[in-house]
């Protein structure tokens, strides 16, 4: 009788253990989809972890996921870079539709280097970033002029007045003994130039100054590096920016008075004659009296761009045309012929662009 009771107790213990084990390993399958709360687009690569464990999964390209969760675990944690972490309590449902909210404050400013990315707050090298408001503040013929006076240690010199020309750039004096040496300019990672680069297409500009930040670019970066990142299309809402400029120039009502052609010819020829007298050289400055220029008499009516000539029978007919005049030469006493001009009409003209 005693042996029978012991056998029954052992059998009940085995049954209890089997029932307990079944409860311990009981799991349920959870499926669902994760989307962006603002756009409703699916989010691939979202990390889903069972709360308190390291078990989990990630969403596929369409934002879908499937996960087996033990019965005693009733919370899932959803996280993704750039989005706020979200904890969801399971209420018995096996299908979940989760939306994550974008978290701007969670993203730190990233600096792109040659072969990697670094957080600006963790860098000890010298990196300066141009405020994009400088580019938006005024229209510029060349985007490089926006760096003038905004980046410490960078000298921007406009060497020519030609519209759209690229200024000369020297960072910290350059590497040459004469102060020469221009920084390496990278536009979306490709060496380039500011020539013909539209300032409205630029999203950011960063200047790398010291050896630690430029070493990864090699010898070409000895004079510093300017990293230009252009604007690109972004996922989400459509954003269109339009900028137009209209300029009009009006002729002044009271313009300045300039020398007329008669005064210009007279005073220039008198100046040459006085120079000859002071130098005691009757053939000095001959080209300015007899050559092919504005105050000299070596011009003709066929291929000369100037009009001053001695009056003779071959060009006398020109006096019949509007604007042509004659005067006595203060040097030779002969009669000169020339075409008058109105400098105010040439300098000041109304226009619009």
TIKOL-155514 format. One record per residue (C-alpha): x, y, z; residue in one letter. Coordinates in steps of 0.05 Angstrom, whole numbers, plus 32768, in hexadecimal, padded with zeros to 4 digits. Layout:
BEGIN
<r><u>X</u><v>Y</v><w>Z</w><resn>a</resn></r>
...
This chain:
BEGIN
<r><u>8000</u><v>8000</v><w>8000</w><resn>x</resn></r>
<r><u>8039</u><v>802F</v><w>8011</w><resn>x</resn></r>
<r><u>805C</u><v>8021</v><w>7FCF</w><resn>x</resn></r>
<r><u>801B</u><v>8031</v><w>7FA9</w><resn>x</resn></r>
<r><u>8013</u><v>8074</v><w>7FCB</w><resn>x</resn></r>
<r><u>805C</u><v>8087</v><w>7FBB</w><resn>x</resn></r>
<r><u>8052</u><v>8075</v><w>7F72</w><resn>x</resn></r>
<r><u>8013</u><v>809F</v><w>7F6E</w><resn>x</resn></r>
<r><u>8036</u><v>80DC</v><w>7F8D</w><resn>x</resn></r>
<r><u>806F</u><v>80D6</v><w>7F5A</w><resn>x</resn></r>
<r><u>803D</u><v>80D1</v><w>7F22</w><resn>x</resn></r>
<r><u>8019</u><v>810F</v><w>7F39</w><resn>x</resn></r>
<r><u>805B</u><v>8134</v><w>7F3E</w><resn>x</resn></r>
<r><u>806D</u><v>8123</v><w>7EF6</w><resn>x</resn></r>
<r><u>8029</u><v>813A</v><w>7EDD</w><resn>x</resn></r>
<r><u>802F</u><v>817B</v><w>7F04</w><resn>x</resn></r>
<r><u>8074</u><v>8187</v><w>7EE8</w><resn>x</resn></r>
<r><u>805C</u><v>817C</v><w>7EA1</w><resn>x</resn></r>
<r><u>8022</u><v>81AC</v><w>7EAB</w><resn>x</resn></r>
<r><u>8051</u><v>81E0</v><w>7ECA</w><resn>x</resn></r>
<r><u>8082</u><v>81D8</v><w>7E90</w><resn>x</resn></r>
<r><u>804A</u><v>81E2</v><w>7E5E</w><resn>x</resn></r>
<r><u>8037</u><v>8222</v><w>7E80</w><resn>x</resn></r>
<r><u>8080</u><v>8239</v><w>7E84</w><resn>x</resn></r>
<r><u>808D</u><v>8232</v><w>7E39</w><resn>x</resn></r>
<r><u>8049</u><v>8249</v><w>7E20</w><resn>x</resn></r>
<r><u>8051</u><v>8280</v><w>7DEB</w><resn>x</resn></r>
<r><u>8026</u><v>82A8</v><w>7DBC</w><resn>x</resn></r>
<r><u>8036</u><v>82C2</v><w>7D77</w><resn>x</resn></r>
<r><u>8030</u><v>830E</v><w>7D6D</w><resn>x</resn></r>
<r><u>802E</u><v>832D</v><w>7D28</w><resn>x</resn></r>
<r><u>8027</u><v>8375</v><w>7D13</w><resn>x</resn></r>
<r><u>803E</u><v>83B1</v><w>7CEC</w><resn>x</resn></r>
<r><u>8066</u><v>83F0</v><w>7CFF</w><resn>x</resn></r>
<r><u>805A</u><v>8433</v><w>7CDB</w><resn>x</resn></r>
<r><u>806F</u><v>847C</v><w>7CE0</w><resn>x</resn></r>
<r><u>803B</u><v>84A3</v><w>7D08</w><resn>x</resn></r>
<r><u>8042</u><v>84E1</v><w>7CDB</w><resn>x</resn></r>
<r><u>8043</u><v>84C2</v><w>7C95</w><resn>x</resn></r>
<r><u>8025</u><v>847D</v><w>7CA0</w><resn>x</resn></r>
<r><u>805F</u><v>845E</v><w>7C7A</w><resn>x</resn></r>
<r><u>8079</u><v>841A</v><w>7C91</w><resn>x</resn></r>
<r><u>80B9</u><v>841A</v><w>7CB9</w><resn>x</resn></r>
<r><u>80EC</u><v>83E4</v><w>7CA9</w><resn>x</resn></r>
<r><u>8122</u><v>83D1</v><w>7CDB</w><resn>x</resn></r>
<r><u>80FB</u><v>83E2</v><w>7D1A</w><resn>x</resn></r>
<r><u>8116</u><v>83BC</v><w>7D57</w><resn>x</resn></r>
<r><u>80E2</u><v>8395</v><w>7D7F</w><resn>x</resn></r>
<r><u>80F9</u><v>8377</v><w>7DC1</w><resn>x</resn></r>
<r><u>80D2</u><v>8351</v><w>7DF6</w><resn>x</resn></r>
<r><u>80D5</u><v>837C</v><w>7E35</w><resn>x</resn></r>
<r><u>8109</u><v>8364</v><w>7E67</w><resn>x</resn></r>
<r><u>812B</u><v>8335</v><w>7E36</w><resn>x</resn></r>
<r><u>815A</u><v>8338</v><w>7DFA</w><resn>x</resn></r>
<r><u>812B</u><v>8311</v><w>7DCE</w><resn>x</resn></r>
<r><u>810B</u><v>8335</v><w>7D94</w><resn>x</resn></r>
<r><u>8108</u><v>8342</v><w>7D4A</w><resn>x</resn></r>
<r><u>8107</u><v>837A</v><w>7D16</w><resn>x</resn></r>
<r><u>80D4</u><v>8391</v><w>7CE3</w><resn>x</resn></r>
<r><u>80DC</u><v>837F</v><w>7C9A</w><resn>x</resn></r>
<r><u>80DC</u><v>83AE</v><w>7C5F</w><resn>x</resn></r>
<r><u>8090</u><v>83B7</v><w>7C63</w><resn>x</resn></r>
<r><u>8092</u><v>83C4</v><w>7CAE</w><resn>x</resn></r>
<r><u>8075</u><v>837F</v><w>7CC0</w><resn>x</resn></r>
<r><u>808E</u><v>8354</v><w>7CF9</w><resn>x</resn></r>
<r><u>807F</u><v>8311</v><w>7D1B</w><resn>x</resn></r>
<r><u>8096</u><v>82FD</v><w>7D61</w><resn>x</resn></r>
<r><u>8088</u><v>82C4</v><w>7D92</w><resn>x</resn></r>
<r><u>807D</u><v>82E1</v><w>7DD8</w><resn>x</resn></r>
<r><u>8079</u><v>82B8</v><w>7E19</w><resn>x</resn></r>
<r><u>8036</u><v>82BC</v><w>7E3C</w><resn>x</resn></r>
<r><u>8053</u><v>82DD</v><w>7E7A</w><resn>x</resn></r>
<r><u>8073</u><v>8316</v><w>7E51</w><resn>x</resn></r>
<r><u>803F</u><v>834A</v><w>7E3F</w><resn>x</resn></r>
<r><u>806A</u><v>8385</v><w>7E26</w><resn>x</resn></r>
<r><u>808F</u><v>8392</v><w>7DE5</w><resn>x</resn></r>
<r><u>80C0</u><v>83CC</v><w>7DDB</w><resn>x</resn></r>
<r><u>80C4</u><v>83ED</v><w>7D96</w><resn>x</resn></r>
<r><u>8100</u><v>8418</v><w>7D85</w><resn>x</resn></r>
<r><u>8122</u><v>8436</v><w>7D48</w><resn>x</resn></r>
<r><u>8157</u><v>846C</v><w>7D3E</w><resn>x</resn></r>
<r><u>8134</u><v>84AF</v><w>7D34</w><resn>x</resn></r>
<r><u>80F3</u><v>8498</v><w>7D54</w><resn>x</resn></r>
<r><u>80DA</u><v>8499</v><w>7D9B</w><resn>x</resn></r>
<r><u>80DD</u><v>8456</v><w>7DC0</w><resn>x</resn></r>
<r><u>8098</u><v>8438</v><w>7DCC</w><resn>x</resn></r>
<r><u>8083</u><v>8402</v><w>7DFE</w><resn>x</resn></r>
<r><u>8043</u><v>83DB</v><w>7DED</w><resn>x</resn></r>
<r><u>801D</u><v>83B0</v><w>7E1F</w><resn>x</resn></r>
<r><u>7FFE</u><v>8372</v><w>7E02</w><resn>x</resn></r>
<r><u>7FB4</u><v>836E</v><w>7E12</w><resn>x</resn></r>
<r><u>7FA8</u><v>8329</v><w>7DF6</w><resn>x</resn></r>
<r><u>7FA7</u><v>833E</v><w>7DAE</w><resn>x</resn></r>
<r><u>7FD6</u><v>831B</v><w>7D7F</w><resn>x</resn></r>
<r><u>7FD6</u><v>8351</v><w>7D49</w><resn>x</resn></r>
<r><u>7FF5</u><v>8395</v><w>7D55</w><resn>x</resn></r>
<r><u>7FF7</u><v>83D5</v><w>7D2B</w><resn>x</resn></r>
<r><u>802B</u><v>8403</v><w>7D48</w><resn>x</resn></r>
<r><u>803E</u><v>844A</v><w>7D33</w><resn>x</resn></r>
<r><u>807F</u><v>846B</v><w>7D48</w><resn>x</resn></r>
<r><u>8088</u><v>84B6</v><w>7D4F</w><resn>x</resn></r>
<r><u>80C5</u><v>84D8</v><w>7D32</w><resn>x</resn></r>
<r><u>80F4</u><v>84F4</v><w>7D67</w><resn>x</resn></r>
<r><u>811D</u><v>852F</v><w>7D4E</w><resn>x</resn></r>
<r><u>813E</u><v>853A</v><w>7D92</w><resn>x</resn></r>
<r><u>815A</u><v>84F3</v><w>7D91</w><resn>x</resn></r>
<r><u>8186</u><v>8502</v><w>7D55</w><resn>x</resn></r>
<r><u>81C8</u><v>8524</v><w>7D62</w><resn>x</resn></r>
<r><u>81ED</u><v>854C</v><w>7D2D</w><resn>x</resn></r>
<r><u>8217</u><v>851D</v><w>7D03</w><resn>x</resn></r>
<r><u>8259</u><v>8531</v><w>7CE1</w><resn>x</resn></r>
<r><u>826A</u><v>8508</v><w>7CA4</w><resn>x</resn></r>
<r><u>82B4</u><v>84F8</v><w>7C9E</w><resn>x</resn></r>
<r><u>82DA</u><v>84D3</v><w>7C68</w><resn>x</resn></r>
<r><u>82C6</u><v>848C</v><w>7C79</w><resn>x</resn></r>
<r><u>8298</u><v>8492</v><w>7CB5</w><resn>x</resn></r>
<r><u>8269</u><v>84BF</v><w>7CDD</w><resn>x</resn></r>
<r><u>8276</u><v>84E1</v><w>7D1F</w><resn>x</resn></r>
<r><u>824B</u><v>8506</v><w>7D51</w><resn>x</resn></r>
<r><u>8261</u><v>854F</v><w>7D53</w><resn>x</resn></r>
<r><u>825D</u><v>8552</v><w>7DA0</w><resn>x</resn></r>
<r><u>8290</u><v>8519</v><w>7DA4</w><resn>x</resn></r>
<r><u>82C3</u><v>8538</v><w>7D74</w><resn>x</resn></r>
<r><u>8301</u><v>855D</v><w>7D8C</w><resn>x</resn></r>
<r><u>8316</u><v>8575</v><w>7D47</w><resn>x</resn></r>
<r><u>8308</u><v>85B9</v><w>7D28</w><resn>x</resn></r>
<r><u>82C8</u><v>85B7</v><w>7CFE</w><resn>x</resn></r>
<r><u>829F</u><v>85F4</v><w>7CEC</w><resn>x</resn></r>
<r><u>825A</u><v>85F1</v><w>7CCE</w><resn>x</resn></r>
<r><u>823A</u><v>8629</v><w>7CA5</w><resn>x</resn></r>
<r><u>81F6</u><v>863E</v><w>7CBC</w><resn>x</resn></r>
<r><u>81C7</u><v>8631</v><w>7C81</w><resn>x</resn></r>
<r><u>81A2</u><v>8672</v><w>7C91</w><resn>x</resn></r>
<r><u>81DF</u><v>8696</v><w>7C73</w><resn>x</resn></r>
<r><u>81D1</u><v>8675</v><w>7C30</w><resn>x</resn></r>
<r><u>8188</u><v>8687</v><w>7C33</w><resn>x</resn></r>
<r><u>8192</u><v>86D0</v><w>7C49</w><resn>x</resn></r>
<r><u>81A8</u><v>86EC</v><w>7C06</w><resn>x</resn></r>
<r><u>81B1</u><v>86D7</v><w>7BBE</w><resn>x</resn></r>
<r><u>81F9</u><v>86C7</v><w>7BAD</w><resn>x</resn></r>
<r><u>821D</u><v>86C1</v><w>7B6B</w><resn>x</resn></r>
<r><u>824A</u><v>868C</v><w>7B8A</w><resn>x</resn></r>
<r><u>823C</u><v>8661</v><w>7BC7</w><resn>x</resn></r>
<r><u>8283</u><v>8667</v><w>7BE1</w><resn>x</resn></r>
<r><u>8278</u><v>86B1</v><w>7BF2</w><resn>x</resn></r>
<r><u>8249</u><v>8699</v><w>7C2A</w><resn>x</resn></r>
<r><u>8287</u><v>8680</v><w>7C4F</w><resn>x</resn></r>
<r><u>82A4</u><v>86C6</v><w>7C53</w><resn>x</resn></r>
<r><u>82A5</u><v>86DF</v><w>7C9A</w><resn>x</resn></r>
<r><u>827E</u><v>86A3</v><w>7CB4</w><resn>x</resn></r>
<r><u>82B4</u><v>866E</v><w>7CBE</w><resn>x</resn></r>
<r><u>82EE</u><v>867F</v><w>7CEC</w><resn>x</resn></r>
<r><u>8332</u><v>8676</v><w>7CCC</w><resn>x</resn></r>
<r><u>8317</u><v>8675</v><w>7C85</w><resn>x</resn></r>
<r><u>832B</u><v>86AE</v><w>7C56</w><resn>x</resn></r>
<r><u>82FE</u><v>86B9</v><w>7C1A</w><resn>x</resn></r>
<r><u>831A</u><v>86E9</v><w>7BE5</w><resn>x</resn></r>
<r><u>82F5</u><v>86FF</v><w>7BA7</w><resn>x</resn></r>
<r><u>832C</u><v>8706</v><w>7B73</w><resn>x</resn></r>
<r><u>8300</u><v>871B</v><w>7B38</w><resn>x</resn></r>
<r><u>82BF</u><v>8740</v><w>7B2C</w><resn>x</resn></r>
<r><u>82A6</u><v>870E</v><w>7AF9</w><resn>x</resn></r>
<r><u>825F</u><v>86F7</v><w>7B0C</w><resn>x</resn></r>
<r><u>825E</u><v>86B1</v><w>7B28</w><resn>x</resn></r>
<r><u>82A9</u><v>86AC</v><w>7B30</w><resn>x</resn></r>
<r><u>82C4</u><v>8680</v><w>7B69</w><resn>x</resn></r>
<r><u>82EA</u><v>86A6</v><w>7B9F</w><resn>x</resn></r>
<r><u>832E</u><v>8691</v><w>7BB9</w><resn>x</resn></r>
<r><u>832B</u><v>8668</v><w>7BFA</w><resn>x</resn></r>
<r><u>8363</u><v>8661</v><w>7C2D</w><resn>x</resn></r>
<r><u>835A</u><v>863C</v><w>7C6E</w><resn>x</resn></r>
<r><u>8387</u><v>8651</v><w>7CA7</w><resn>x</resn></r>
<r><u>83B9</u><v>8671</v><w>7C77</w><resn>x</resn></r>
<r><u>83C2</u><v>8635</v><w>7C49</w><resn>x</resn></r>
<r><u>83FE</u><v>8607</v><w>7C48</w><resn>x</resn></r>
<r><u>8429</u><v>862E</v><w>7C15</w><resn>x</resn></r>
<r><u>845F</u><v>865F</v><w>7C2B</w><resn>x</resn></r>
<r><u>843A</u><v>8694</v><w>7C04</w><resn>x</resn></r>
<r><u>83F7</u><v>8685</v><w>7C26</w><resn>x</resn></r>
<r><u>83DC</u><v>865D</v><w>7BEB</w><resn>x</resn></r>
<r><u>83B6</u><v>861C</v><w>7BEE</w><resn>x</resn></r>
<r><u>836C</u><v>8611</v><w>7BE5</w><resn>x</resn></r>
<r><u>8341</u><v>85E1</v><w>7C0E</w><resn>x</resn></r>
<r><u>8327</u><v>85A0</v><w>7BF0</w><resn>x</resn></r>
<r><u>82DE</u><v>85A9</v><w>7BDE</w><resn>x</resn></r>
<r><u>82B2</u><v>856B</v><w>7BE2</w><resn>x</resn></r>
<r><u>826C</u><v>856F</v><w>7BC6</w><resn>x</resn></r>
<r><u>8244</u><v>8533</v><w>7BDE</w><resn>x</resn></r>
<r><u>8286</u><v>850E</v><w>7BE7</w><resn>x</resn></r>
<r><u>82A1</u><v>851F</v><w>7BA2</w><resn>x</resn></r>
<r><u>82DA</u><v>8552</v><w>7B97</w><resn>x</resn></r>
<r><u>82BD</u><v>858F</v><w>7B74</w><resn>x</resn></r>
<r><u>82B9</u><v>85DB</v><w>7B73</w><resn>x</resn></r>
<r><u>828A</u><v>8612</v><w>7B87</w><resn>x</resn></r>
<r><u>8286</u><v>8628</v><w>7B3E</w><resn>x</resn></r>
<r><u>823F</u><v>8624</v><w>7B24</w><resn>x</resn></r>
<r><u>8227</u><v>8606</v><w>7B66</w><resn>x</resn></r>
<r><u>81E2</u><v>8621</v><w>7B77</w><resn>x</resn></r>
<r><u>81E0</u><v>863B</v><w>7BBE</w><resn>x</resn></r>
<r><u>8196</u><v>8626</v><w>7BC3</w><resn>x</resn></r>
<r><u>81AB</u><v>85DD</v><w>7BB7</w><resn>x</resn></r>
<r><u>81D9</u><v>85DB</v><w>7BF4</w><resn>x</resn></r>
<r><u>81BF</u><v>85BC</v><w>7C34</w><resn>x</resn></r>
<r><u>81FD</u><v>85C5</v><w>7C5F</w><resn>x</resn></r>
<r><u>8247</u><v>85D9</v><w>7C5B</w><resn>x</resn></r>
<r><u>827C</u><v>85C2</v><w>7C8D</w><resn>x</resn></r>
<r><u>82C5</u><v>85D7</v><w>7C91</w><resn>x</resn></r>
<r><u>82F9</u><v>85A7</v><w>7CAC</w><resn>x</resn></r>
<r><u>8336</u><v>85CD</v><w>7CC3</w><resn>x</resn></r>
<r><u>836A</u><v>85A5</v><w>7CE9</w><resn>x</resn></r>
<r><u>8394</u><v>8568</v><w>7CD8</w><resn>x</resn></r>
<r><u>836A</u><v>8539</v><w>7D03</w><resn>x</resn></r>
<r><u>832B</u><v>8546</v><w>7CDB</w><resn>x</resn></r>
<r><u>834A</u><v>854A</v><w>7C96</w><resn>x</resn></r>
<r><u>837C</u><v>8510</v><w>7C9B</w><resn>x</resn></r>
<r><u>834B</u><v>84DC</v><w>7C81</w><resn>x</resn></r>
<r><u>8348</u><v>8502</v><w>7C3E</w><resn>x</resn></r>
<r><u>8392</u><v>84FC</v><w>7C30</w><resn>x</resn></r>
<r><u>83C4</u><v>852F</v><w>7C16</w><resn>x</resn></r>
<r><u>8390</u><v>8555</v><w>7BEE</w><resn>x</resn></r>
<r><u>8370</u><v>856C</v><w>7C2F</w><resn>x</resn></r>
<r><u>83B0</u><v>858E</v><w>7C4A</w><resn>x</resn></r>
<r><u>838E</u><v>85D2</v><w>7C41</w><resn>x</resn></r>
<r><u>834E</u><v>85BD</v><w>7C63</w><resn>x</resn></r>
<r><u>830D</u><v>859F</v><w>7C4A</w><resn>x</resn></r>
<r><u>82CA</u><v>85BF</v><w>7C3A</w><resn>x</resn></r>
<r><u>8291</u><v>858C</v><w>7C3A</w><resn>x</resn></r>
<r><u>8254</u><v>85A1</v><w>7C13</w><resn>x</resn></r>
<r><u>8214</u><v>8578</v><w>7C19</w><resn>x</resn></r>
<r><u>81DD</u><v>8586</v><w>7BE6</w><resn>x</resn></r>
<r><u>8193</u><v>8580</v><w>7BF2</w><resn>x</resn></r>
<r><u>8171</u><v>853E</v><w>7BE1</w><resn>x</resn></r>
<r><u>812A</u><v>8525</v><w>7BDF</w><resn>x</resn></r>
<r><u>810F</u><v>850C</v><w>7C21</w><resn>x</resn></r>
<r><u>80DB</u><v>84D9</v><w>7C32</w><resn>x</resn></r>
<r><u>8099</u><v>84F5</v><w>7C49</w><resn>x</resn></r>
<r><u>8073</u><v>8533</v><w>7C36</w><resn>x</resn></r>
<r><u>8083</u><v>8558</v><w>7BF6</w><resn>x</resn></r>
<r><u>80A8</u><v>8599</v><w>7C02</w><resn>x</resn></r>
<r><u>80B2</u><v>85CB</v><w>7BCA</w><resn>x</resn></r>
<r><u>80DA</u><v>860C</v><w>7BD2</w><resn>x</resn></r>
<r><u>80D5</u><v>8643</v><w>7B9E</w><resn>x</resn></r>
<r><u>8100</u><v>8681</v><w>7B9C</w><resn>x</resn></r>
<r><u>80FD</u><v>86B8</v><w>7B68</w><resn>x</resn></r>
<r><u>8123</u><v>86FA</v><w>7B60</w><resn>x</resn></r>
<r><u>8110</u><v>8737</v><w>7B37</w><resn>x</resn></r>
<r><u>8140</u><v>8772</v><w>7B2F</w><resn>x</resn></r>
<r><u>8133</u><v>87B4</v><w>7B0C</w><resn>x</resn></r>
<r><u>8164</u><v>87ED</v><w>7AFE</w><resn>x</resn></r>
<r><u>8149</u><v>8832</v><w>7AF0</w><resn>x</resn></r>
<r><u>8170</u><v>886A</v><w>7AD0</w><resn>x</resn></r>
<r><u>817D</u><v>88A2</v><w>7B03</w><resn>x</resn></r>
<r><u>8156</u><v>88E2</v><w>7AFA</w><resn>x</resn></r>
<r><u>8194</u><v>890D</v><w>7B08</w><resn>x</resn></r>
<r><u>81D1</u><v>88E7</v><w>7AED</w><resn>x</resn></r>
<r><u>8219</u><v>88FD</v><w>7AF4</w><resn>x</resn></r>
<r><u>8238</u><v>892A</v><w>7ABF</w><resn>x</resn></r>
<r><u>8271</u><v>890C</v><w>7A96</w><resn>x</resn></r>
<r><u>82A1</u><v>8928</v><w>7A63</w><resn>x</resn></r>
<r><u>8285</u><v>892A</v><w>7A1D</w><resn>x</resn></r>
<r><u>82AF</u><v>890F</v><w>79E3</w><resn>x</resn></r>
<r><u>82C8</u><v>8955</v><w>79D0</w><resn>x</resn></r>
<r><u>82E3</u><v>8963</v><w>7A16</w><resn>x</resn></r>
<r><u>8302</u><v>891D</v><w>7A1A</w><resn>x</resn></r>
<r><u>8328</u><v>8925</v><w>79D8</w><resn>x</resn></r>
<r><u>833E</u><v>896C</v><w>79E8</w><resn>x</resn></r>
<r><u>835A</u><v>8960</v><w>7A2D</w><resn>x</resn></r>
<r><u>837C</u><v>891F</v><w>7A1C</w><resn>x</resn></r>
<r><u>83A0</u><v>893D</v><w>79E0</w><resn>x</resn></r>
<r><u>83B4</u><v>897A</v><w>7A09</w><resn>x</resn></r>
<r><u>83D0</u><v>894D</v><w>7A3F</w><resn>x</resn></r>
<r><u>83FC</u><v>8928</v><w>7A0D</w><resn>x</resn></r>
<r><u>8415</u><v>896A</v><w>79F0</w><resn>x</resn></r>
<r><u>8427</u><v>8983</v><w>7A35</w><resn>x</resn></r>
<r><u>844C</u><v>8942</v><w>7A45</w><resn>x</resn></r>
<r><u>8475</u><v>8949</v><w>7A06</w><resn>x</resn></r>
<r><u>8488</u><v>8990</v><w>7A1A</w><resn>x</resn></r>
<r><u>849C</u><v>897C</v><w>7A61</w><resn>x</resn></r>
<r><u>84C5</u><v>8941</v><w>7A48</w><resn>x</resn></r>
<r><u>84E1</u><v>896B</v><w>7A0E</w><resn>x</resn></r>
<r><u>84D1</u><v>8931</v><w>79E0</w><resn>x</resn></r>
<r><u>84A5</u><v>8943</v><w>79A4</w><resn>x</resn></r>
<r><u>8499</u><v>88F9</v><w>7993</w><resn>x</resn></r>
<r><u>8485</u><v>88E2</v><w>79D9</w><resn>x</resn></r>
<r><u>8440</u><v>88C2</v><w>79E2</w><resn>x</resn></r>
<r><u>8437</u><v>88C0</v><w>7997</w><resn>x</resn></r>
<r><u>8404</u><v>8887</v><w>799A</w><resn>x</resn></r>
<r><u>83D6</u><v>88B1</v><w>79C5</w><resn>x</resn></r>
<r><u>83D4</u><v>88E7</v><w>798F</w><resn>x</resn></r>
<r><u>83DC</u><v>88C1</v><w>794E</w><resn>x</resn></r>
<r><u>83CB</u><v>8879</v><w>795F</w><resn>x</resn></r>
<r><u>838B</u><v>8852</v><w>795F</w><resn>x</resn></r>
<r><u>8368</u><v>8867</v><w>79A0</w><resn>x</resn></r>
<r><u>8330</u><v>8894</v><w>79B8</w><resn>x</resn></r>
<r><u>8356</u><v>88D7</v><w>79B8</w><resn>x</resn></r>
<r><u>8386</u><v>88C8</v><w>797E</w><resn>x</resn></r>
<r><u>837E</u><v>88D5</v><w>7934</w><resn>x</resn></r>
<r><u>8394</u><v>8891</v><w>7919</w><resn>x</resn></r>
<r><u>834C</u><v>8877</v><w>7913</w><resn>x</resn></r>
<r><u>8324</u><v>886A</v><w>78D4</w><resn>x</resn></r>
<r><u>82DC</u><v>885F</v><w>78BE</w><resn>x</resn></r>
<r><u>82E3</u><v>8816</v><w>78AA</w><resn>x</resn></r>
<r><u>82FE</u><v>87EB</v><w>78E2</w><resn>x</resn></r>
<r><u>830E</u><v>8819</v><w>791D</w><resn>x</resn></r>
<r><u>82E4</u><v>8819</v><w>795D</w><resn>x</resn></r>
<r><u>82F8</u><v>8861</v><w>796B</w><resn>x</resn></r>
<r><u>82DE</u><v>889E</v><w>7945</w><resn>x</resn></r>
<r><u>8312</u><v>88D6</v><w>794E</w><resn>x</resn></r>
<r><u>8333</u><v>88EA</v><w>790B</w><resn>x</resn></r>
<r><u>834D</u><v>8926</v><w>78E6</w><resn>x</resn></r>
<r><u>8316</u><v>8943</v><w>78BB</w><resn>x</resn></r>
<r><u>8320</u><v>893A</v><w>7870</w><resn>x</resn></r>
<r><u>82F8</u><v>892E</v><w>7832</w><resn>x</resn></r>
<r><u>82F3</u><v>88E2</v><w>783E</w><resn>x</resn></r>
<r><u>82CE</u><v>88E9</v><w>7880</w><resn>x</resn></r>
<r><u>82AD</u><v>892C</v><w>787A</w><resn>x</resn></r>
<r><u>826B</u><v>890A</v><w>7869</w><resn>x</resn></r>
<r><u>8267</u><v>88F0</v><w>78B1</w><resn>x</resn></r>
<r><u>8255</u><v>8935</v><w>78CA</w><resn>x</resn></r>
<r><u>8211</u><v>892B</v><w>78A9</w><resn>x</resn></r>
<r><u>8201</u><v>88F3</v><w>78D9</w><resn>x</resn></r>
<r><u>81E4</u><v>88FD</v><w>791E</w><resn>x</resn></r>
<r><u>8217</u><v>8902</v><w>7956</w><resn>x</resn></r>
<r><u>8255</u><v>8913</v><w>792C</w><resn>x</resn></r>
<r><u>8279</u><v>8954</v><w>793D</w><resn>x</resn></r>
<r><u>82B9</u><v>8979</v><w>792C</w><resn>x</resn></r>
<r><u>82EA</u><v>89A3</v><w>7955</w><resn>x</resn></r>
<r><u>832E</u><v>89C5</v><w>7950</w><resn>x</resn></r>
<r><u>8368</u><v>8999</v><w>7967</w><resn>x</resn></r>
<r><u>838A</u><v>89BD</v><w>79A2</w><resn>x</resn></r>
<r><u>83CD</u><v>899C</v><w>798D</w><resn>x</resn></r>
<r><u>83D2</u><v>89A4</v><w>7941</w><resn>x</resn></r>
<r><u>839D</u><v>89D9</v><w>7934</w><resn>x</resn></r>
<r><u>837C</u><v>89AB</v><w>7900</w><resn>x</resn></r>
<r><u>8332</u><v>899A</v><w>7901</w><resn>x</resn></r>
<r><u>831F</u><v>8958</v><w>7922</w><resn>x</resn></r>
<r><u>82E0</u><v>892E</v><w>7916</w><resn>x</resn></r>
<r><u>82C2</u><v>8900</v><w>794A</w><resn>x</resn></r>
<r><u>8281</u><v>88E2</v><w>7961</w><resn>x</resn></r>
<r><u>8264</u><v>88FE</v><w>79A1</w><resn>x</resn></r>
<r><u>8249</u><v>88D1</v><w>79D9</w><resn>x</resn></r>
<r><u>8219</u><v>88D6</v><w>7A12</w><resn>x</resn></r>
<r><u>823A</u><v>88B1</v><w>7A4B</w><resn>x</resn></r>
<r><u>81FC</u><v>88B6</v><w>7A78</w><resn>x</resn></r>
<r><u>81D4</u><v>888F</v><w>7A45</w><resn>x</resn></r>
<r><u>820B</u><v>885B</v><w>7A3F</w><resn>x</resn></r>
<r><u>8217</u><v>8852</v><w>7A8A</w><resn>x</resn></r>
<r><u>81D0</u><v>8858</v><w>7AA4</w><resn>x</resn></r>
<r><u>819B</u><v>882E</v><w>7A84</w><resn>x</resn></r>
<r><u>8159</u><v>8812</v><w>7A9F</w><resn>x</resn></r>
<r><u>8157</u><v>87C6</v><w>7AA1</w><resn>x</resn></r>
<r><u>8136</u><v>878C</v><w>7AC5</w><resn>x</resn></r>
<r><u>8149</u><v>8744</v><w>7AD1</w><resn>x</resn></r>
